Amino acid sequence: MKPRRLRLSWITLLTLSVGGCDFWYNRVPSPDDLWHIIPWFDHMVVQRYIRPYETYQVPRHTPEGTVPVTGGEPDWLAEWSTGRTTTTDTLRNPFAGQGSRRAAAAGPEVPRLPASFEAAGDTLYQNYCAVCHGAAGDARGPVSSRIGAPSLLTGRARAYSDGYLYSIIRYGRGVMPRYGDKVYTPVGRWAIVSHLRKLQAQTPAAPEPPGASAPIPPGPSATGSSGGRPR
């Protein structure tokens, strides 16, 4: 083959190769675009999960006394589990006191909350709390009598601080499991506390024998849900 013809052959082959690459990459479907056909792979992509460091609002197990530099919520499970309320006593409901206030007959003042926040507390309470404590907080839920769930309208429940109620939602206590891994945002937990205060304000406290309202100290959950990585 003459050099000129050989050169033309190489140029033709190179041109076809370049054109073939363009066709392959731009017109032939990529296998990556076909994964959605297999539901299992599709679900792996869109499934709900929390990346541990995506936001400071995802509580993580930290050593006692650790101070978060981002201002996020610390973890006081160790303190709560040993009956101490140092952190619990300092907690204040950031949503209390919005708008005009009205006093309960035998309990703390209950704020008039924005409709969206109030609706969130109602919904979360009905989803997670009503099955044991009753829709009205009177321990007349579907499983109340089976597990001995207490009424939240007693003098004892009314006397608990907002921080105590918040902590027991987050960490649980006794037969009550922790709900920090279900209601995993501080706003959601405070919404439940506010809704409970509303239920207490709507129902006058019933007469009780002396000493019935004595508080129960905090402690670990006995249901196996207060493990090493609470939320």
N, CA and C of each residue as an Amber inpcrd file, in Angstrom:
protein
   693
   0.8620000  -1.1890000   0.0000000   0.0000000   0.0000000   0.0000000
   0.9000000   1.2410000   0.0000000   0.5580000   2.1510000  -0.8680000
   1.3580000   3.3550000  -0.9610000   1.1890000   4.2040000   0.2870000
   2.2530000   4.9760000   0.6020000   2.1800000   5.8030000   1.8090000
   0.9730000   6.7330000   1.8220000   0.6340000   7.3300000   0.6520000
  -0.5030000   8.2540000   0.6350000  -1.7870000   7.5270000   0.9710000
  -1.9810000   6.3440000   0.3710000  -3.2090000   5.5860000   0.6330000
  -3.2300000   5.1050000   2.0950000  -2.0860000   4.7220000   2.6210000
  -2.0270000   4.2930000   4.0160000  -2.3990000   5.4390000   4.9490000
  -1.9110000   6.6370000   4.6160000  -2.2240000   7.7880000   5.4430000
  -3.7160000   8.0970000   5.4150000  -4.3170000   8.0180000   4.2380000
  -5.7560000   8.2500000   4.1070000  -6.5580000   7.2090000   4.8870000
  -6.0580000   5.9720000   4.8960000  -6.7510000   4.9050000   5.6430000
  -6.7390000   5.2030000   7.1380000  -5.5940000   5.6760000   7.6400000
  -5.4990000   6.0010000   9.0680000  -6.3980000   7.1820000   9.4370000
  -6.4430000   8.1770000   8.5490000  -7.3020000   9.3380000   8.8050000
  -8.7620000   8.9230000   8.8320000  -9.1390000   8.0400000   7.8720000
 -10.5280000   7.5600000   7.8250000 -10.8800000   6.7610000   9.0780000
  -9.9590000   5.9010000   9.4980000 -10.1960000   5.0930000  10.6960000
 -10.3160000   5.9690000  11.9340000  -9.4730000   6.9980000  12.0550000
  -9.5250000   7.8940000  13.2010000 -10.8390000   8.6740000  13.2200000
 -11.2760000   9.1150000  12.0230000 -12.5400000   9.8620000  11.9430000
 -13.7070000   8.9950000  12.3730000 -13.7160000   7.7600000  11.9260000
 -14.8000000   6.8420000  12.3120000 -14.7700000   6.5530000  13.8100000
 -13.5580000   6.4500000  14.3500000 -13.4400000   6.1670000  15.7870000
 -13.9950000   7.3180000  16.6160000 -13.6220000   8.5460000  16.2360000
 -14.1220000   9.7100000  16.9680000 -15.6280000   9.8130000  16.8470000
 -16.1420000   9.5910000  15.6640000 -17.5910000   9.6230000  15.4720000
 -18.2840000   8.5210000  16.2420000 -17.6360000   7.3710000  16.3280000
 -18.2180000   6.2640000  17.0860000 -18.2930000   6.5680000  18.5640000
 -17.2610000   7.2190000  19.1020000 -17.2860000   7.5950000  20.5200000
 -18.4230000   8.5660000  20.7970000 -18.5830000   9.5320000  19.8870000
 -19.6610000  10.4970000  20.0630000 -21.0160000   9.7980000  20.0570000
 -21.1800000   8.8790000  19.1600000 -22.4450000   8.1380000  19.0980000
 -22.6340000   7.2920000  20.3560000 -21.5630000   6.6360000  20.8140000
 -21.6670000   5.7490000  21.9680000 -22.0300000   6.5200000  23.2390000
 -21.3970000   7.6550000  23.4670000 -21.6000000   8.3900000  24.7170000
 -22.8580000   9.2560000  24.7100000 -23.2890000   9.6660000  23.5440000
 -24.4070000  10.5970000  23.4870000 -25.7290000   9.9660000  23.0330000
 -25.6670000   8.8310000  22.4090000 -26.9060000   8.2630000  21.8740000
 -27.2310000   6.8740000  22.4250000 -26.2260000   6.1470000  22.8780000
 -26.4870000   4.8400000  23.4760000 -26.8440000   5.0470000  24.9460000
 -28.0230000   4.5710000  25.4140000 -28.4270000   4.7890000  26.8200000
 -27.4010000   4.2220000  27.7950000 -27.1550000   4.9720000  28.8600000
 -26.2290000   4.5200000  29.8830000 -26.9030000   3.4860000  30.7860000
 -26.1700000   2.4580000  31.2030000 -26.7500000   1.4970000  32.1580000
 -27.2070000   2.1600000  33.4540000 -26.5880000   3.2990000  33.8210000
 -26.9940000   3.9910000  35.0410000 -28.4250000   4.5010000  34.9690000
 -28.8970000   4.7370000  33.7620000 -30.2650000   5.2430000  33.6000000
 -31.3050000   4.1340000  33.6640000 -30.8640000   2.8950000  33.7920000
 -31.7930000   1.7720000  33.7770000 -32.0330000   1.1850000  35.1650000
 -31.2980000   1.6990000  36.1920000 -31.4240000   1.1120000  37.5190000
 -32.8210000   1.2930000  38.0920000 -33.5060000   2.3800000  37.6900000
 -34.8330000   2.6150000  38.2680000 -35.8320000   1.5460000  37.8760000
 -35.5000000   0.7580000  36.8510000 -36.4030000  -0.3250000  36.4450000
 -36.4810000  -1.3910000  37.5370000 -35.3890000  -1.5410000  38.2950000
 -35.3470000  -2.5210000  39.3800000 -35.7470000  -1.8120000  40.6670000
 -36.9320000  -2.0720000  41.2270000 -37.4260000  -1.3180000  42.3880000
 -36.4730000  -1.3160000  43.5650000 -35.7740000  -2.4210000  43.7870000
 -34.9070000  -2.5020000  44.9550000 -33.8160000  -1.4430000  44.8990000
 -33.2110000  -1.2640000  43.7360000 -32.1770000  -0.2510000  43.5860000
 -32.7740000   1.1430000  43.6800000 -33.9520000   1.3160000  43.1310000
 -34.6070000   2.6230000  43.1780000 -34.8790000   3.0440000  44.6120000
 -35.3310000   2.1140000  45.4460000 -35.6290000   2.4230000  46.8360000
 -34.3630000   2.7610000  47.6160000 -33.2710000   2.1570000  47.2340000
 -32.0300000   2.4670000  47.9370000 -31.6320000   3.9180000  47.7120000
 -31.9850000   4.4720000  46.5600000 -31.6180000   5.8360000  46.2480000
 -32.5190000   6.8330000  46.9710000 -33.8090000   6.5430000  47.0360000
 -34.7630000   7.5190000  47.5630000 -35.1950000   7.2210000  48.9920000
 -34.6560000   6.1870000  49.6260000 -35.0930000   5.8510000  50.9710000
 -34.7630000   6.9750000  51.9560000 -35.5720000   7.0550000  53.0250000
 -35.3810000   8.0960000  54.0180000 -34.3450000   7.6520000  55.0450000
 -33.3500000   8.4530000  55.2480000 -32.3790000   8.1780000  56.2880000
 -31.7270000   9.4990000  56.6910000 -31.0750000   9.4940000  57.8110000
 -30.4550000  10.7100000  58.3330000 -28.9510000  10.5610000  58.2760000
 -28.3170000  11.4920000  57.6250000 -26.8500000  11.5200000  57.6440000
 -26.4160000  12.1140000  58.9940000 -25.5340000  11.4420000  59.7000000
 -25.2350000  11.8350000  61.0810000 -24.8350000  13.2940000  61.2500000
 -24.1730000  13.8840000  60.2660000 -23.6630000  15.2350000  60.4420000
 -24.3440000  16.2390000  59.5060000 -25.5240000  15.9080000  58.9870000
 -26.1670000  16.8080000  58.0390000 -26.7460000  18.0500000  58.7160000
 -27.0540000  17.9610000  60.0030000 -27.6180000  19.1070000  60.7000000
 -27.3630000  18.9660000  62.1890000 -27.2430000  20.0960000  62.8660000
 -27.0180000  20.0640000  64.3100000 -28.2580000  19.6030000  65.0560000
 -29.4230000  19.5320000  64.3950000 -30.6560000  19.1450000  65.0610000
 -30.7910000  17.6260000  65.2130000 -29.8490000  16.8530000  64.6670000
 -29.8490000  15.4100000  64.8660000 -29.0220000  15.1160000  66.1140000
 -29.6770000  14.8350000  67.2500000 -28.9120000  14.6080000  68.4890000
 -28.0030000  13.4030000  68.3760000 -26.8420000  13.4850000  68.9790000
 -25.8890000  12.3780000  68.9560000 -25.3800000  12.1320000  70.3720000
 -24.9680000  10.9090000  70.6260000 -24.4380000  10.5630000  71.9410000
 -23.0830000  11.2310000  72.1150000 -22.9510000  12.0240000  73.1390000
 -21.7060000  12.7440000  73.3920000 -21.2870000  12.5330000  74.8370000
 -20.0130000  12.6820000  75.1390000 -19.5570000  12.5450000  76.5240000
 -20.2220000  13.5870000  77.4210000 -20.4350000  13.2210000  78.6530000
 -21.0630000  14.1210000  79.6060000 -20.2450000  15.4040000  79.7460000
 -20.9390000  16.5190000  79.7230000 -20.2700000  17.8000000  79.8570000
 -19.8090000  18.4040000  78.5520000 -19.9920000  17.6970000  77.4380000
 -19.5790000  18.2250000  76.1520000 -20.4270000  19.4350000  75.7780000
 -19.7910000  20.4680000  75.2660000 -20.4890000  21.6690000  74.8310000
 -20.4110000  21.7580000  73.3160000 -21.5290000  21.6980000  72.6010000
 -21.4840000  21.7750000  71.1440000 -21.1150000  23.1750000  70.6810000
 -20.1510000  23.2800000  69.7710000 -19.7000000  24.5870000  69.3070000
 -20.7070000  25.2250000  68.3690000 -21.6220000  24.4570000  67.8020000
 -22.6010000  24.9960000  66.8620000 -23.8880000  25.4110000  67.5450000
 -23.9900000  25.2390000  68.8450000 -25.2050000  25.6220000  69.5410000
 -26.3040000  24.5940000  69.4300000 -25.9960000  23.3780000  69.0240000
 -26.9970000  22.3480000  68.8970000 -27.4120000  21.7870000  70.2410000
 -28.3000000  20.8160000  70.2110000 -28.8130000  20.2420000  71.4520000
 -27.8270000  19.2240000  72.0160000 -27.4080000  19.3770000  73.2540000
 -26.4990000  18.4020000  73.8570000 -27.2520000  17.1470000  74.2740000
 -26.5080000  16.2040000  74.7810000 -27.1020000  14.9370000  75.2070000
 -26.9420000  14.8050000  76.7200000 -28.0500000  14.6350000  77.4350000
 -27.9800000  14.4870000  78.8930000 -28.5740000  13.1530000  79.3490000
 -28.4480000  12.1190000  78.5150000 -28.9770000  10.8020000  78.8660000
 -28.3190000  10.2550000  80.1250000 -26.9960000  10.3730000  80.2390000
 -26.3020000   9.8320000  81.4120000 -26.8190000  10.4800000  82.6830000
 -27.0370000  11.7600000  82.6280000 -27.5650000  12.4860000  83.7840000
 -28.9910000  12.0520000  84.0940000 -29.8120000  11.9600000  83.0720000
 -31.2190000  11.5550000  83.2360000 -31.3220000  10.1410000  83.8000000
 -30.4790000   9.2420000  83.3230000 -30.5540000   7.8360000  83.7240000
 -30.1730000   7.6160000  85.1710000 -29.4350000   8.5370000  85.7410000
 -29.0230000   8.3840000  87.1350000 -29.8590000   9.2390000  88.0830000
 -30.9890000   9.7410000  87.5990000 -31.9290000  10.4440000  88.4630000
 -31.6340000  11.9080000  88.6920000 -30.6820000  12.4680000  87.9580000
 -30.3570000  13.8780000  88.1420000 -31.1370000  14.7400000  87.1500000
 -31.5050000  15.9280000  87.5780000 -32.3160000  16.8130000  86.7390000
 -31.6370000  18.1590000  86.5110000 -30.3170000  18.1820000  86.5790000
 -29.5990000  19.4460000  86.4350000 -29.9050000  20.1220000  85.1030000
 -29.7590000  19.3770000  84.0160000 -30.0470000  19.9350000  82.6870000
 -31.5410000  20.0910000  82.4790000 -32.2920000  19.0870000  82.9090000
 -33.7410000  19.1280000  82.7320000 -34.3540000  20.3770000  83.3610000
 -33.8670000  20.7550000  84.5230000 -34.4230000  21.9050000  85.2290000
 -34.1280000  23.2240000  84.5310000 -33.1450000  23.2400000  83.6520000
 -32.7950000  24.4870000  82.9580000 -33.5230000  24.6500000  81.6380000
 -34.2030000  23.6030000  81.1820000 -34.8670000  23.6680000  79.8790000
 -36.1080000  24.5480000  79.9560000 -36.2910000  25.3660000  78.9400000
 -37.4720000  26.2070000  78.8480000 -38.0910000  26.0260000  77.4660000
 -39.3940000  25.9030000  77.4380000 -40.0980000  25.7480000  76.1630000
 -39.9750000  27.0470000  75.3760000 -39.2500000  27.0410000  74.2640000
 -39.0560000  28.2890000  73.5150000 -40.3260000  28.8010000  72.8670000
 -41.3640000  27.9730000  72.8220000 -42.6110000  28.3790000  72.1860000
 -43.6570000  28.8260000  73.2000000 -43.3300000  28.7260000  74.4750000
 -44.2690000  29.1910000  75.4930000 -44.2730000  30.7110000  75.5230000
 -45.4510000  31.2740000  75.7880000 -45.5460000  32.7110000  75.9150000
 -45.7820000  33.4520000  74.6240000 -46.0020000  32.7280000  73.5210000
 -46.3000000  33.4180000  72.2740000 -47.7630000  33.8550000  72.2760000
 -48.0080000  35.0970000  71.9870000 -49.3780000  35.5880000  71.9770000
 -49.8790000  35.7820000  73.3920000 -51.1780000  35.9310000  73.5460000
 -51.7660000  36.1110000  74.8680000 -51.7160000  34.8090000  75.6340000
 -51.7440000  34.9200000  76.9540000 -51.6270000  33.7340000  77.7930000
 -52.8850000  33.5700000  78.6260000 -53.1900000  32.3420000  78.9550000
 -54.3090000  32.0680000  79.8440000 -53.8520000  31.0300000  80.8650000
 -54.3120000  31.1230000  82.0890000 -53.8350000  30.2480000  83.1540000
 -54.7370000  29.0370000  83.2900000 -54.1120000  27.8930000  83.5320000
 -54.8910000  26.6880000  83.7960000 -55.4400000  26.7450000  85.2160000
 -56.5080000  26.0280000  85.4450000 -57.1200000  26.0380000  86.7710000
 -56.1760000  25.4470000  87.8170000 -55.4340000  24.4200000  87.4560000
 -54.5460000  23.7800000  88.4230000 -53.2660000  23.3330000  87.7380000
 -52.6880000  24.2120000  86.9790000 -51.4640000  23.8410000  86.2880000
 -50.7400000  25.0680000  85.7750000 -49.6920000  24.8820000  85.0200000
 -48.9310000  26.0150000  84.5100000 -49.7190000  26.7890000  83.4610000
 -49.2750000  27.9890000  83.2010000 -49.9220000  28.7820000  82.1660000
 -49.7370000  28.1110000  80.8080000 -50.7790000  28.1930000  79.9990000
 -50.7570000  27.5560000  78.6840000 -50.7940000  28.6450000  77.6170000
 -49.7980000  28.7140000  76.7520000 -49.7810000  29.7800000  75.7540000
 -50.7730000  29.5170000  74.6270000 -51.2610000  30.5760000  74.0350000
 -52.0300000  30.4600000  72.7990000 -51.0000000  30.4170000  71.6740000
 -50.8790000  29.2760000  71.0480000 -49.8100000  29.0520000  70.0930000
 -50.2800000  29.3100000  68.6690000 -49.3480000  29.6070000  67.7690000
 -49.7250000  29.7240000  66.3560000 -50.3930000  28.4460000  65.8800000
 -51.3210000  28.5850000  64.9550000 -52.1170000  27.4360000  64.5210000
 -51.2500000  26.2990000  63.9920000 -50.2040000  26.6140000  63.2360000
 -49.3840000  25.5610000  62.6450000 -48.6530000  24.7610000  63.7210000
 -48.0970000  25.4470000  64.7070000 -47.3850000  24.7680000  65.7840000
 -48.3600000  23.9660000  66.6460000 -49.5060000  24.5450000  66.9360000
 -50.5080000  23.8580000  67.7390000 -51.0060000  22.6040000  67.0170000
 -51.1960000  22.7050000  65.7160000 -51.6390000  21.5440000  64.9330000
 -50.5680000  20.4630000  64.9180000 -49.3060000  20.8800000  64.8510000
 -48.2180000  19.8980000  64.8600000 -48.1880000  19.1390000  66.1770000
 -48.3700000  19.8500000  67.2930000 -48.3810000  19.1830000  68.5940000
 -49.5300000  18.2110000  68.7140000 -50.7000000  18.6050000  68.2340000
 -51.8700000  17.7220000  68.2580000 -51.6010000  16.4700000  67.4470000
 -51.0840000  16.6410000  66.2410000 -50.8290000  15.4940000  65.3600000
 -49.7950000  14.5500000  65.9550000 -48.6930000  15.1020000  66.4450000
 -47.6440000  14.2580000  67.0130000 -48.1360000  13.5330000  68.2630000
 -48.8950000  14.2100000  69.0820000 -49.4350000  13.5640000  70.2810000
 -50.3620000  12.4200000  69.9040000 -51.2570000  12.6430000  68.9490000
 -52.1850000  11.5830000  68.5480000 -51.4410000  10.4000000  67.9260000
 -50.3560000  10.6830000  67.2170000 -49.6060000   9.6110000  66.5560000
 -48.8040000   8.7620000  67.5340000 -48.1850000   9.4080000  68.5270000
 -47.2280000   8.7090000  69.3690000 -47.6650000   8.5190000  70.8150000
 -48.5530000   9.3450000  71.3160000 -48.8540000   9.3390000  72.7480000
 -50.2480000   8.8150000  73.0780000 -51.2060000   9.0950000  72.2060000
 -52.6040000   8.7990000  72.5280000 -52.8690000   7.3080000  72.7040000
 -52.1190000   6.4680000  72.0100000 -52.3780000   5.0290000  72.1090000
 -52.1810000   4.5330000  73.5430000 -51.3020000   5.1630000  74.3030000
 -51.0700000   4.7660000  75.6920000 -51.7460000   5.7080000  76.6840000
 -51.6450000   7.0080000  76.4340000 -52.1290000   7.9770000  77.4110000
 -53.5250000   8.5180000  77.1090000 -54.1070000   8.1090000  75.9930000
 -55.4450000   8.5540000  75.6530000 -55.4380000   9.8530000  74.8730000
 -56.4250000  10.0240000  74.0040000 -56.4890000  11.2150000  73.1650000
 -56.6140000  12.4800000  73.9980000 -57.2440000  12.3840000  75.1540000
 -57.4210000  13.5370000  76.0310000 -56.4060000  13.5700000  77.1610000
 -55.4740000  12.6100000  77.1740000 -54.4870000  12.5450000  78.2400000
 -54.9780000  11.8490000  79.4900000 -56.1480000  11.1950000  79.4200000
 -56.7780000  10.6020000  80.6010000 -56.5140000   9.1060000  80.7550000
 -55.5280000   8.5820000  80.0430000 -55.1540000   7.1580000  80.1300000
 -56.3050000   6.2380000  79.7300000 -57.0280000   6.6340000  78.7040000
 -58.0880000   5.7870000  78.1720000 -57.8120000   5.4440000  76.7180000
 -56.5470000   5.1950000  76.4310000 -56.1570000   4.8090000  75.0910000
 -56.3420000   3.3250000  74.8650000 -56.1130000   2.8400000  73.6450000
 -56.3250000   1.4290000  73.3050000 -55.5350000   0.4500000  74.1690000
 -54.3370000   0.8310000  74.6120000 -53.5180000  -0.1070000  75.3900000
 -53.2190000   0.4220000  76.7910000 -53.8970000   1.4780000  77.2110000
 -53.5820000   2.1050000  78.4940000 -53.6280000   1.1280000  79.6530000
 -54.7380000   0.3950000  79.7610000 -54.9080000  -0.5070000  80.8970000
 -53.9800000  -1.7070000  80.8270000 -53.5270000  -2.0700000  79.6650000
 -52.6870000  -3.2550000  79.5080000 -51.2500000  -3.0100000  79.9780000
 -50.8150000  -1.7870000  79.8910000 -49.4320000  -1.5060000  80.2880000
 -49.3620000  -0.5880000  81.4990000 -50.5160000  -0.2090000  82.0390000
 -50.5240000   0.6620000  83.2020000 -50.0620000   2.0710000  82.9110000
 -50.3950000   2.5680000  81.7230000 -49.9850000   3.9250000  81.3690000
 -50.7030000   4.9320000  82.2610000 -50.0040000   5.8900000  82.8240000
 -50.6460000   6.8440000  83.7410000 -51.3960000   7.9370000  83.0000000
 -52.3540000   8.5130000  83.6760000 -53.0370000   9.6910000  83.1580000
 -52.0780000  10.8760000  83.1960000 -52.2060000  11.7380000  82.2160000
 -51.3870000  12.9450000  82.1780000 -52.1330000  14.1520000  82.7230000
 -53.2780000  13.8850000  83.3540000 -54.0860000  14.9560000  83.9240000
 -54.0060000  14.9900000  85.4420000 -53.1510000  14.1660000  86.0220000
 -53.0070000  14.1130000  87.4690000 -52.2110000  15.3090000  87.9790000
 -52.2670000  15.5030000  89.2840000 -51.4690000  16.5610000  89.8830000
 -49.9840000  16.3500000  89.6640000 -49.5610000  15.0960000  89.6610000
 -48.1430000  14.7950000  89.4400000 -47.7150000  15.2320000  88.0360000
 -48.5160000  14.8560000  87.0350000 -48.1590000  15.2110000  85.6620000
 -48.1960000  16.7150000  85.4440000 -49.1560000  17.3790000  86.0830000
 -49.2520000  18.8300000  85.9420000 -48.0690000  19.5330000  86.5960000
 -47.5330000  18.9330000  87.6550000 -46.4470000  19.5680000  88.3990000
 -45.0870000  19.4210000  87.7150000 -44.9710000  18.4610000  86.8080000
 -43.6890000  18.3100000  86.1160000 -43.3850000  19.5720000  85.3130000
 -42.1350000  19.9250000  85.2700000 -41.7320000  21.0760000  84.4720000
 -41.7860000  20.7200000  82.9860000 -41.8160000  21.7460000  82.1570000
 -41.7830000  21.4940000  80.7120000 -40.5150000  20.7400000  80.3260000
 -39.4120000  21.0800000  80.9880000 -38.1590000  20.3960000  80.6870000
 -38.1940000  18.9270000  81.0450000 -38.8990000  18.5920000  82.1360000
 -39.0220000  17.1870000  82.5220000 -39.8280000  16.4380000  81.4740000
 -40.9400000  17.0210000  81.0470000 -41.7740000  16.3690000  80.0390000
 -41.0080000  16.2090000  78.7290000 -40.2660000  17.2270000  78.3620000
 -39.4580000  17.1650000  77.1430000 -38.4470000  16.0300000  77.2370000
 -37.8020000  15.9140000  78.3950000 -36.7690000  14.8920000  78.5810000
 -37.3540000  13.4890000  78.5460000 -38.5390000  13.3050000  79.1290000
 -39.1110000  11.9640000  79.1400000 -39.5860000  11.5740000  77.7440000
 -39.9770000  12.5530000  76.9350000 -40.2980000  12.2620000  75.5390000
 -39.0380000  11.8390000  74.8050000 -37.9660000  12.5390000  75.0490000
 -36.7220000  12.2440000  74.3270000 -36.0980000  10.9240000  74.7710000
 -36.0630000  10.6800000  76.0870000 -35.3090000   9.5380000  76.5960000
 -36.1630000   8.3950000  77.1410000 -37.4410000   8.6480000  77.4260000
 -38.2560000   7.6130000  78.0500000 -37.9480000   7.5030000  79.5380000
 -38.6890000   6.5910000  80.1890000 -38.4610000   6.3370000  81.6170000
 -39.2810000   5.1240000  82.0080000 -38.6800000   4.1870000  82.6970000
 -39.4060000   2.9900000  83.1090000 -39.9040000   2.2040000  81.9090000
 -41.2190000   1.9170000  81.8750000 -41.7670000   1.1420000  80.7550000
 -41.9970000   1.9980000  79.5220000 -41.8490000   3.2900000  79.6550000
 -42.0340000   4.1630000  78.4970000 -40.7720000   4.2000000  77.6660000
 -40.8650000   3.8610000  76.3930000 -39.6720000   3.9290000  75.5360000
 -39.3350000   5.3700000  75.1900000 -38.1460000   5.5590000  74.7010000
 -37.7710000   6.8980000  74.2470000 -38.4280000   7.1650000  72.8900000
 -38.7750000   8.4010000  72.6870000 -39.3630000   8.8030000  71.4140000
 -38.5030000   9.8330000  70.6940000 -37.2830000  10.0230000  71.1740000
 -36.3870000  10.9350000  70.4960000 -35.9780000  10.4610000  69.1260000
 -36.0780000   9.1450000  68.8810000 -35.7410000   8.6350000  67.5620000
 -36.9400000   8.6280000  66.6290000 -38.1210000   8.9550000  67.1410000
 -39.3140000   9.0840000  66.3000000 -39.6390000  10.5590000  66.0920000
 -39.7680000  11.2720000  67.2120000 -39.9300000  12.7250000  67.1440000
 -38.5290000  13.3000000  67.2950000 -37.8100000  13.3660000  66.2000000
 -36.3760000  13.5900000  66.2810000 -35.9590000  15.0520000  66.1410000
 -36.9070000  15.9750000  66.1600000 -36.5350000  17.3870000  66.1680000
 -36.9750000  18.0100000  67.4860000 -36.1930000  18.9270000  68.0400000
 -36.6070000  19.6030000  69.2730000 -37.9460000  20.3080000  69.1350000
 -38.2160000  20.8950000  67.9710000 -39.4840000  21.5940000  67.7650000
 -40.6580000  20.6350000  67.9350000 -40.5380000  19.4270000  67.3750000
 -41.6080000  18.4520000  67.4990000 -41.8550000  18.0530000  68.9410000
 -40.7860000  17.8780000  69.7160000 -40.9520000  17.4850000  71.1110000
 -41.5690000  18.6100000  71.9390000 -41.1570000  19.8480000  71.6690000
 -41.7730000  20.9690000  72.3800000 -43.2360000  21.1290000  71.9840000
 -43.5610000  20.7920000  70.7470000 -44.9630000  20.8740000  70.3100000
 -45.8260000  19.9000000  71.1070000 -45.2990000  18.7070000  71.3870000
 -46.0470000  17.7390000  72.1860000 -46.2240000  18.2550000  73.6110000
 -45.1650000  18.8190000  74.1700000 -45.2640000  19.3710000  75.5270000
 -46.3420000  20.4450000  75.5780000 -46.3480000  21.3240000  74.6120000
 -47.3400000  22.4030000  74.5900000 -48.7480000  21.8540000  74.4270000
 -48.8940000  20.8140000  73.6120000 -50.2290000  20.2230000  73.4410000
 -50.6910000  19.5730000  74.7410000 -49.7800000  18.9310000  75.4470000
 -50.1480000  18.3230000  76.7250000 -50.5900000  19.3910000  77.7220000
 -49.8940000  20.5060000  77.7580000 -50.3110000  21.5900000  78.6450000
 -51.7050000  22.0840000  78.2650000 -52.0020000  22.0910000  77.0020000
 -53.3350000  22.5030000  76.5600000 -54.3940000  21.5140000  77.0520000
 -54.0990000  20.2170000  76.9620000 -55.0450000  19.2050000  77.4540000
 -55.2610000  19.3640000  78.9580000 -54.1980000  19.6270000  79.6840000
 -54.3200000  19.7960000  81.1340000 -55.1450000  21.0290000  81.4750000
 -54.9840000  22.0690000  80.6890000 -55.7300000  23.2950000  80.9650000
 -57.2160000  23.1240000  80.6850000 -57.5570000  22.2210000  79.7800000
 -58.9530000  22.0270000  79.3990000 -59.7090000  21.1520000  80.3910000
 -58.9850000  20.4470000  81.2590000 -59.6310000  19.5270000  82.2010000
 -59.2510000  19.8910000  83.6250000 -60.2020000  20.2620000  84.4640000
 -59.8870000  20.5860000  85.8670000 -59.2640000  19.3920000  86.5750000
 -58.3530000  19.6620000  87.4630000 -57.6910000  18.5960000  88.2100000
 -58.6710000  17.9620000  89.1900000 -58.6690000  16.6390000  89.2350000
 -59.5420000  15.9040000  90.1560000 -58.9090000  15.8440000  91.5380000
 -59.7160000  15.7550000  92.6040000 -59.1620000  15.6260000  93.9620000
 -58.3040000  14.3720000  94.0840000 -57.2020000  14.4810000  94.8050000
 -56.2820000  13.3560000  94.9790000 -55.8670000  13.2710000  96.4440000
 -55.5100000  12.0860000  96.8920000 -55.0370000  11.9430000  98.2780000
 -53.7080000  12.6480000  98.4760000 -53.3860000  13.0300000  99.6870000
 -52.1110000  13.7070000  99.9490000 -50.9270000  12.8600000  99.4950000
 -49.9690000  13.5010000  98.9090000 -48.7590000  12.8050000  98.4620000
 -48.8580000  12.1940000  97.0900000 -50.0620000  12.2060000  96.4940000
 -50.2200000  11.5680000  95.1810000 -49.4780000  12.3140000  94.0860000
 -49.2280000  13.5910000  94.3090000 -48.5750000  14.3840000  93.2750000
 -47.0590000  14.4440000  93.4350000 -46.5150000  13.6320000  94.3340000
 -45.0600000  13.6180000  94.5020000 -44.3970000  13.1940000  93.1970000
 -43.3970000  13.9060000  92.7300000 -42.7750000  13.5800000  91.4400000
 -42.0010000  12.2710000  91.4720000 -41.9160000  11.6460000  90.3320000
 -41.1040000  10.4430000  90.1680000 -39.7580000  10.8770000  89.5820000
 -38.6510000  10.5100000  90.1880000 -37.3570000  10.9370000  89.6550000
 -37.0950000  10.3180000  88.2900000 -36.3050000  10.9730000  87.4640000
 -35.9910000  10.4040000  86.1460000 -35.1990000   9.1230000  86.2760000
 -35.1610000   8.3870000  85.1950000 -34.4310000   7.1250000  85.1680000
 -34.4020000   6.5780000  83.7640000 -33.6560000   5.5230000  83.5370000
 -33.5450000   4.9690000  82.1820000 -34.8180000   4.2620000  81.7650000
 -34.9820000   4.1380000  80.4580000 -36.0860000   3.3620000  79.9220000
 -35.7460000   1.8870000  80.0190000 -36.7240000   1.0900000  80.4300000
 -36.5050000  -0.3480000  80.5870000 -36.9650000  -1.1410000  79.3810000
 -37.3020000  -0.4590000  78.3060000 -37.8360000  -1.1610000  77.1370000
 -36.7820000  -1.4680000  76.0890000 -35.5430000  -1.1500000  76.3790000
 -34.4800000  -1.4730000  75.4250000 -34.3120000  -0.4330000  74.3450000
 -34.9410000   0.7210000  74.4870000 -34.8320000   1.7250000  73.4360000
 -34.0050000   2.9180000  73.8510000 -33.3200000   2.8280000  74.9640000
 -32.4520000   3.9320000  75.3900000 -31.0050000   3.4930000  75.3460000
 -30.5780000   3.0490000  74.1840000 -29.2470000   2.5070000  74.0240000
 -28.1700000   3.5610000  73.9570000 -27.0740000   3.2180000  73.3070000
 -25.9030000   4.0660000  73.3390000 -25.9570000   5.2870000  72.4420000
 -26.9440000   5.3650000  71.5550000 -27.0090000   6.5040000  70.6440000
 -28.4030000   7.1080000  70.6670000 -28.7550000   7.7870000  71.7400000
 -30.0850000   8.3760000  71.8200000 -30.2200000   9.5850000  70.9100000
 -31.4660000   9.9700000  70.6610000 -31.7250000  11.1670000  69.8650000
 -32.6110000  12.0990000  70.6380000
